[in-house]
Amino acid sequence: MKFLLAAADTGTYGFTLLGDDGQVIATGRQYPDKAAALAVVADMMREIGSAEIEERTEPAEPTGTPPSRTVDGEPDLARIGRSGIPPV
């Protein structure tokens, strides 16, 4: 991996973290000067090895209850797309 430091036309500096294959892994925001951008890169280089993994691969549990399909215990046909008029 490597950090690519770049200057913007606005006079700010930013960085991009590239993988070994050249793919972008992360992009940092713009910093007011080169020293600030390099300080963030240095912090990331120190801390990245101690990064934790938060797993969010399990499907989320459904929340709430589905809307009622009944009115006074009887099916509400209008809510399910039927007119309630019997066929002729």
N, CA, C and O atoms as a GROMACS GRO file, in nm:
protein
  352
    1MET      N    1   0.085  -0.118   0.000
    1MET     CA    2   0.000   0.000   0.000
    1MET      C    3   0.089   0.123   0.000
    1MET      O    4   0.204   0.121   0.044
    2LYS      N    5   0.031   0.232  -0.051
    2LYS     CA    6   0.105   0.357  -0.043
    2LYS      C    7   0.007   0.474  -0.037
    2LYS      O    8  -0.106   0.464  -0.084
    3PHE      N    9   0.054   0.583   0.021
    3PHE     CA   10  -0.021   0.707   0.027
    3PHE      C   11   0.026   0.797  -0.086
    3PHE      O   12   0.147   0.812  -0.108
    4LEU      N   13  -0.067   0.855  -0.157
    4LEU     CA   14  -0.036   0.948  -0.264
    4LEU      C   15  -0.079   1.086  -0.215
    4LEU      O   16  -0.198   1.111  -0.195
    5LEU      N   17   0.017   1.176  -0.196
    5LEU     CA   18  -0.010   1.312  -0.150
    5LEU      C   19  -0.020   1.403  -0.271
    5LEU      O   20   0.066   1.399  -0.359
    6ALA      N   21  -0.124   1.486  -0.275
    6ALA     CA   22  -0.143   1.574  -0.391
    6ALA      C   23  -0.187   1.712  -0.346
    6ALA      O   24  -0.257   1.729  -0.247
    7ALA      N   25  -0.144   1.812  -0.424
    7ALA     CA   26  -0.185   1.951  -0.400
    7ALA      C   27  -0.301   1.983  -0.494
    7ALA      O   28  -0.300   1.945  -0.611
    8ALA      N   29  -0.400   2.053  -0.442
    8ALA     CA   30  -0.515   2.095  -0.522
    8ALA      C   31  -0.493   2.237  -0.573
    8ALA      O   32  -0.408   2.309  -0.522
    9ASP      N   33  -0.569   2.275  -0.674
    9ASP     CA   34  -0.559   2.411  -0.729
    9ASP      C   35  -0.594   2.518  -0.626
    9ASP      O   36  -0.555   2.633  -0.640
   10THR      N   37  -0.668   2.478  -0.523
   10THR     CA   38  -0.712   2.573  -0.419
   10THR      C   39  -0.602   2.600  -0.317
   10THR      O   40  -0.620   2.682  -0.227
   11GLY      N   41  -0.487   2.530  -0.329
   11GLY     CA   42  -0.378   2.550  -0.234
   11GLY      C   43  -0.386   2.455  -0.116
   11GLY      O   44  -0.306   2.465  -0.023
   12THR      N   45  -0.482   2.363  -0.118
   12THR     CA   46  -0.493   2.266  -0.011
   12THR      C   47  -0.425   2.136  -0.053
   12THR      O   48  -0.388   2.118  -0.169
   13TYR      N   49  -0.408   2.047   0.044
   13TYR     CA   50  -0.342   1.919   0.019
   13TYR      C   51  -0.432   1.805   0.065
   13TYR      O   52  -0.504   1.817   0.165
   14GLY      N   53  -0.427   1.696  -0.008
   14GLY     CA   54  -0.504   1.578   0.028
   14GLY      C   55  -0.424   1.454  -0.001
   14GLY      O   56  -0.314   1.460  -0.057
   15PHE      N   57  -0.479   1.340   0.038
   15PHE     CA   58  -0.409   1.214   0.011
   15PHE      C   59  -0.508   1.108  -0.032
   15PHE      O   60  -0.628   1.115  -0.007
   16THR      N   61  -0.452   1.008  -0.099
   16THR     CA   62  -0.527   0.890  -0.140
   16THR      C   63  -0.446   0.769  -0.098
   16THR      O   64  -0.325   0.765  -0.120
   17LEU      N   65  -0.511   0.671  -0.040
   17LEU     CA   66  -0.444   0.547  -0.002
   17LEU      C   67  -0.469   0.446  -0.114
   17LEU      O   68  -0.584   0.415  -0.146
   18LEU      N   69  -0.361   0.396  -0.173
   18LEU     CA   70  -0.369   0.302  -0.284
   18LEU      C   71  -0.325   0.164  -0.238
   18LEU      O   72  -0.230   0.150  -0.161
   19GLY      N   73  -0.395   0.062  -0.287
   19GLY     CA   74  -0.355  -0.075  -0.260
   19GLY      C   75  -0.237  -0.114  -0.346
   19GLY      O   76  -0.196  -0.039  -0.434
   20ASP      N   77  -0.183  -0.233  -0.321
   20ASP     CA   78  -0.069  -0.282  -0.398
   20ASP      C   79  -0.101  -0.294  -0.547
   20ASP      O   80  -0.012  -0.286  -0.632
   21ASP      N   81  -0.229  -0.314  -0.578
   21ASP     CA   82  -0.271  -0.326  -0.719
   21ASP      C   83  -0.307  -0.192  -0.782
   21ASP      O   84  -0.351  -0.188  -0.896
   22GLY      N   85  -0.288  -0.081  -0.708
   22GLY     CA   86  -0.316   0.052  -0.761
   22GLY      C   87  -0.460   0.098  -0.741
   22GLY      O   88  -0.495   0.210  -0.779
   23GLN      N   89  -0.544   0.012  -0.683
   23GLN     CA   90  -0.683   0.049  -0.659
   23GLN      C   91  -0.692   0.144  -0.540
   23GLN      O   92  -0.618   0.130  -0.442
   24VAL      N   93  -0.785   0.241  -0.548
   24VAL     CA   94  -0.806   0.336  -0.440
   24VAL      C   95  -0.874   0.265  -0.323
   24VAL      O   96  -0.980   0.204  -0.339
   25ILE      N   97  -0.813   0.275  -0.206
   25ILE     CA   98  -0.870   0.217  -0.085
   25ILE      C   99  -0.943   0.325  -0.006
   25ILE      O  100  -1.053   0.302   0.046
   26ALA      N  101  -0.883   0.443   0.003
   26ALA     CA  102  -0.943   0.553   0.079
   26ALA      C  103  -0.893   0.685   0.024
   26ALA      O  104  -0.784   0.694  -0.033
   27THR      N  105  -0.975   0.786   0.042
   27THR     CA  106  -0.939   0.921   0.003
   27THR      C  107  -0.961   1.013   0.122
   27THR      O  108  -1.069   1.015   0.182
   28GLY      N  109  -0.858   1.089   0.156
   28GLY     CA  110  -0.869   1.182   0.268
   28GLY      C  111  -0.929   1.315   0.222
   28GLY      O  112  -0.933   1.345   0.103
   29ARG      N  113  -0.975   1.392   0.317
   29ARG     CA  114  -1.029   1.524   0.284
   29ARG      C  115  -0.913   1.620   0.256
   29ARG      O  116  -0.796   1.583   0.270
   30GLN      N  117  -0.943   1.741   0.219
   30GLN     CA  118  -0.840   1.841   0.190
   30GLN      C  119  -0.796   1.910   0.319
   30GLN      O  120  -0.879   1.942   0.405
   31TYR      N  121  -0.666   1.932   0.332
   31TYR     CA  122  -0.609   1.996   0.450
   31TYR      C  123  -0.547   2.128   0.407
   31TYR      O  124  -0.504   2.143   0.292
   32PRO      N  125  -0.542   2.226   0.500
   32PRO     CA  126  -0.497   2.360   0.463
   32PRO      C  127  -0.350   2.369   0.420
   32PRO      O  128  -0.314   2.459   0.345
   33ASP      N  129  -0.267   2.277   0.468
   33ASP     CA  130  -0.126   2.280   0.427
   33ASP      C  131  -0.069   2.138   0.423
   33ASP      O  132  -0.130   2.043   0.471
   34LYS      N  133   0.048   2.128   0.364
   34LYS     CA  134   0.111   1.997   0.343
   34LYS      C  135   0.143   1.930   0.477
   34LYS      O  136   0.127   1.808   0.490
   35ALA      N  137   0.186   2.007   0.575
   35ALA     CA  138   0.222   1.951   0.705
   35ALA      C  139   0.101   1.884   0.772
   35ALA      O  140   0.114   1.779   0.833
   36ALA      N  141  -0.016   1.946   0.760
   36ALA     CA  142  -0.138   1.889   0.819
   36ALA      C  143  -0.174   1.757   0.751
   36ALA      O  144  -0.210   1.660   0.818
   37ALA      N  145  -0.164   1.753   0.620
   37ALA     CA  146  -0.194   1.630   0.546
   37ALA      C  147  -0.095   1.519   0.584
   37ALA      O  148  -0.134   1.404   0.604
   38LEU      N  149   0.033   1.554   0.593
   38LEU     CA  150   0.135   1.455   0.629
   38LEU      C  151   0.117   1.406   0.773
   38LEU      O  152   0.145   1.290   0.803
   39ALA      N  153   0.070   1.493   0.862
   39ALA     CA  154   0.046   1.453   1.001
   39ALA      C  155  -0.066   1.349   1.007
   39ALA      O  156  -0.057   1.253   1.084
   40VAL      N  157  -0.170   1.367   0.928
   40VAL     CA  158  -0.280   1.270   0.925
   40VAL      C  159  -0.231   1.138   0.866
   40VAL      O  160  -0.265   1.031   0.917
   41VAL      N  161  -0.152   1.143   0.760
   41VAL     CA  162  -0.096   1.022   0.701
   41VAL      C  163  -0.010   0.949   0.804
   41VAL      O  164  -0.020   0.827   0.817
   42ALA      N  165   0.073   1.022   0.878
   42ALA     CA  166   0.158   0.960   0.980
   42ALA      C  167   0.073   0.894   1.088
   42ALA      O  168   0.104   0.783   1.132
   43ASP      N  169  -0.035   0.961   1.133
   43ASP     CA  170  -0.125   0.903   1.232
   43ASP      C  171  -0.188   0.774   1.180
   43ASP      O  172  -0.196   0.674   1.252
   44MET      N  173  -0.231   0.777   1.055
   44MET     CA  174  -0.293   0.658   0.996
   44MET      C  175  -0.192   0.544   0.988
   44MET      O  176  -0.226   0.429   1.016
   45MET      N  177  -0.070   0.574   0.951
   45MET     CA  178   0.032   0.470   0.940
   45MET      C  179   0.060   0.406   1.076
   45MET      O  180   0.084   0.286   1.084
   46ARG      N  181   0.055   0.486   1.183
   46ARG     CA  182   0.078   0.432   1.318
   46ARG      C  183  -0.042   0.350   1.366
   46ARG      O  184  -0.025   0.244   1.426
   47GLU      N  185  -0.162   0.398   1.339
   47GLU     CA  186  -0.283   0.340   1.397
   47GLU      C  187  -0.347   0.229   1.314
   47GLU      O  188  -0.425   0.150   1.368
   48ILE      N  189  -0.318   0.222   1.187
   48ILE     CA  190  -0.390   0.128   1.101
   48ILE      C  191  -0.368  -0.017   1.144
   48ILE      O  192  -0.456  -0.101   1.125
   49GLY      N  193  -0.253  -0.048   1.199
   49GLY     CA  194  -0.227  -0.184   1.244
   49GLY      C  195  -0.310  -0.225   1.364
   49GLY      O  196  -0.330  -0.344   1.386
   50SER      N  197  -0.360  -0.129   1.440
   50SER     CA  198  -0.441  -0.161   1.556
   50SER      C  199  -0.590  -0.141   1.529
   50SER      O  200  -0.670  -0.137   1.622
   51ALA      N  201  -0.625  -0.128   1.403
   51ALA     CA  202  -0.765  -0.107   1.369
   51ALA      C  203  -0.848  -0.230   1.403
   51ALA      O  204  -0.802  -0.344   1.388
   52GLU      N  205  -0.970  -0.207   1.450
   52GLU     CA  206  -1.061  -0.315   1.482
   52GLU      C  207  -1.147  -0.346   1.361
   52GLU      O  208  -1.160  -0.265   1.269
   53ILE      N  209  -1.205  -0.464   1.362
   53ILE     CA  210  -1.299  -0.504   1.257
   53ILE      C  211  -1.438  -0.509   1.318
   53ILE      O  212  -1.460  -0.580   1.416
   54GLU      N  213  -1.530  -0.436   1.260
   54GLU     CA  214  -1.669  -0.441   1.302
   54GLU      C  215  -1.746  -0.514   1.193
   54GLU      O  216  -1.757  -0.465   1.080
   55GLU      N  217  -1.799  -0.629   1.228
   55GLU     CA  218  -1.867  -0.712   1.129
   55GLU      C  219  -2.014  -0.673   1.120
   55GLU      O  220  -2.085  -0.667   1.221
   56ARG      N  221  -2.058  -0.649   0.999
   56ARG     CA  222  -2.198  -0.617   0.972
   56ARG      C  223  -2.250  -0.704   0.858
   56ARG      O  224  -2.319  -0.656   0.768
   57THR      N  225  -2.217  -0.832   0.864
   57THR     CA  226  -2.254  -0.921   0.756
   57THR      C  227  -2.385  -0.995   0.780
   57THR      O  228  -2.441  -1.052   0.687
   58GLU      N  229  -2.434  -0.994   0.904
   58GLU     CA  230  -2.560  -1.060   0.934
   58GLU      C  231  -2.675  -0.973   0.887
   58GLU      O  232  -2.671  -0.851   0.902
   59PRO      N  233  -2.780  -1.036   0.828
   59PRO     CA  234  -2.895  -0.955   0.785
   59PRO      C  235  -2.961  -0.888   0.905
   59PRO      O  236  -2.968  -0.944   1.014
   60ALA      N  237  -3.008  -0.769   0.882
   60ALA     CA  238  -3.074  -0.692   0.989
   60ALA      C  239  -3.208  -0.755   1.022
   60ALA      O  240  -3.278  -0.805   0.934
   61GLU      N  241  -3.242  -0.751   1.149
   61GLU     CA  242  -3.373  -0.800   1.192
   61GLU      C  243  -3.479  -0.700   1.148
   61GLU      O  244  -3.457  -0.579   1.156
   62PRO      N  245  -3.595  -0.749   1.102
   62PRO     CA  246  -3.702  -0.656   1.064
   62PRO      C  247  -3.748  -0.578   1.186
   62PRO      O  248  -3.759  -0.631   1.296
   63THR      N  249  -3.775  -0.452   1.164
   63THR     CA  250  -3.821  -0.368   1.274
   63THR      C  251  -3.967  -0.334   1.256
   63THR      O  252  -4.016  -0.319   1.144
   64GLY      N  253  -4.037  -0.322   1.368
   64GLY     CA  254  -4.178  -0.284   1.362
   64GLY      C  255  -4.265  -0.399   1.313
   64GLY      O  256  -4.217  -0.508   1.282
   65THR      N  257  -4.393  -0.372   1.308
   65THR     CA  258  -4.488  -0.471   1.259
   65THR      C  259  -4.543  -0.425   1.126
   65THR      O  260  -4.555  -0.305   1.101
   66PRO      N  261  -4.576  -0.520   1.039
   66PRO     CA  262  -4.632  -0.480   0.910
   66PRO      C  263  -4.768  -0.414   0.929
   66PRO      O  264  -4.835  -0.440   1.029
   67PRO      N  265  -4.809  -0.330   0.836
   67PRO     CA  266  -4.939  -0.264   0.850
   67PRO      C  267  -5.051  -0.366   0.851
   67PRO      O  268  -5.042  -0.471   0.787
   68SER      N  269  -5.155  -0.334   0.922
   68SER     CA  270  -5.269  -0.424   0.934
   68SER      C  271  -5.342  -0.436   0.801
   68SER      O  272  -5.359  -0.339   0.728
   69ARG      N  273  -5.382  -0.558   0.772
   69ARG     CA  274  -5.459  -0.584   0.651
   69ARG      C  275  -5.606  -0.609   0.685
   69ARG      O  276  -5.683  -0.657   0.601
   70THR      N  277  -5.644  -0.577   0.808
   70THR     CA  278  -5.783  -0.598   0.847
   70THR      C  279  -5.843  -0.472   0.906
   70THR      O  280  -5.772  -0.385   0.958
   71VAL      N  281  -5.975  -0.462   0.897
   71VAL     CA  282  -6.051  -0.355   0.961
   71VAL      C  283  -6.161  -0.425   1.039
   71VAL      O  284  -6.243  -0.497   0.982
   72ASP      N  285  -6.163  -0.405   1.169
   72ASP     CA  286  -6.261  -0.470   1.257
   72ASP      C  287  -6.260  -0.621   1.236
   72ASP      O  288  -6.366  -0.684   1.237
   73GLY      N  289  -6.141  -0.682   1.219
   73GLY     CA  290  -6.129  -0.825   1.205
   73GLY      C  291  -6.156  -0.879   1.066
   73GLY      O  292  -6.134  -0.998   1.042
   74GLU      N  293  -6.204  -0.797   0.975
   74GLU     CA  294  -6.234  -0.840   0.838
   74GLU      C  295  -6.122  -0.790   0.745
   74GLU      O  296  -6.063  -0.685   0.770
   75PRO      N  297  -6.094  -0.864   0.639
   75PRO     CA  298  -5.990  -0.817   0.546
   75PRO      C  299  -6.026  -0.682   0.486
   75PRO      O  300  -6.139  -0.660   0.442
   76ASP      N  301  -5.928  -0.592   0.484
   76ASP     CA  302  -5.947  -0.462   0.420
   76ASP      C  303  -5.902  -0.476   0.275
   76ASP      O  304  -5.784  -0.458   0.245
   77LEU      N  305  -5.994  -0.508   0.188
   77LEU     CA  306  -5.962  -0.536   0.049
   77LEU      C  307  -5.907  -0.415  -0.024
   77LEU      O  308  -5.828  -0.431  -0.117
   78ALA      N  309  -5.945  -0.296   0.014
   78ALA     CA  310  -5.894  -0.175  -0.052
   78ALA      C  311  -5.744  -0.162  -0.029
   78ALA      O  312  -5.671  -0.115  -0.117
   79ARG      N  313  -5.698  -0.203   0.090
   79ARG     CA  314  -5.555  -0.192   0.120
   79ARG      C  315  -5.471  -0.294   0.045
   79ARG      O  316  -5.351  -0.274   0.027
   80ILE      N  317  -5.533  -0.402   0.000
   80ILE     CA  318  -5.454  -0.502  -0.072
   80ILE      C  319  -5.482  -0.497  -0.222
   80ILE      O  320  -5.448  -0.590  -0.294
   81GLY      N  321  -5.542  -0.389  -0.268
   81GLY     CA  322  -5.554  -0.367  -0.411
   81GLY      C  323  -5.678  -0.425  -0.474
   81GLY      O  324  -5.682  -0.440  -0.596
   82ARG      N  325  -5.779  -0.459  -0.397
   82ARG     CA  326  -5.902  -0.511  -0.454
   82ARG      C  327  -6.016  -0.417  -0.418
   82ARG      O  328  -6.013  -0.353  -0.312
   83SER      N  329  -6.115  -0.408  -0.504
   83SER     CA  330  -6.224  -0.313  -0.482
   83SER      C  331  -6.324  -0.361  -0.381
   83SER      O  332  -6.397  -0.279  -0.323
   84GLY      N  333  -6.330  -0.489  -0.357
   84GLY     CA  334  -6.432  -0.542  -0.266
   84GLY      C  335  -6.564  -0.568  -0.336
   84GLY      O  336  -6.659  -0.615  -0.274
   85ILE      N  337  -6.571  -0.537  -0.464
   85ILE     CA  338  -6.694  -0.561  -0.540
   85ILE      C  339  -6.686  -0.704  -0.594
   85ILE      O  340  -6.589  -0.739  -0.661
   86PRO      N  341  -6.788  -0.787  -0.568
   86PRO     CA  342  -6.781  -0.923  -0.618
   86PRO      C  343  -6.789  -0.927  -0.770
   86PRO      O  344  -6.851  -0.841  -0.832
   87PRO      N  345  -6.725  -1.027  -0.831
   87PRO     CA  346  -6.729  -1.037  -0.977
   87PRO      C  347  -6.873  -1.064  -1.026
   87PRO      O  348  -6.952  -1.127  -0.956
   88VAL      N  349  -6.904  -1.018  -1.145
   88VAL     CA  350  -7.037  -1.034  -1.203
   88VAL      C  351  -7.044  -1.159  -1.284
   88VAL      O  352  -7.149  -1.190  -1.340
   0.00000   0.00000   0.00000
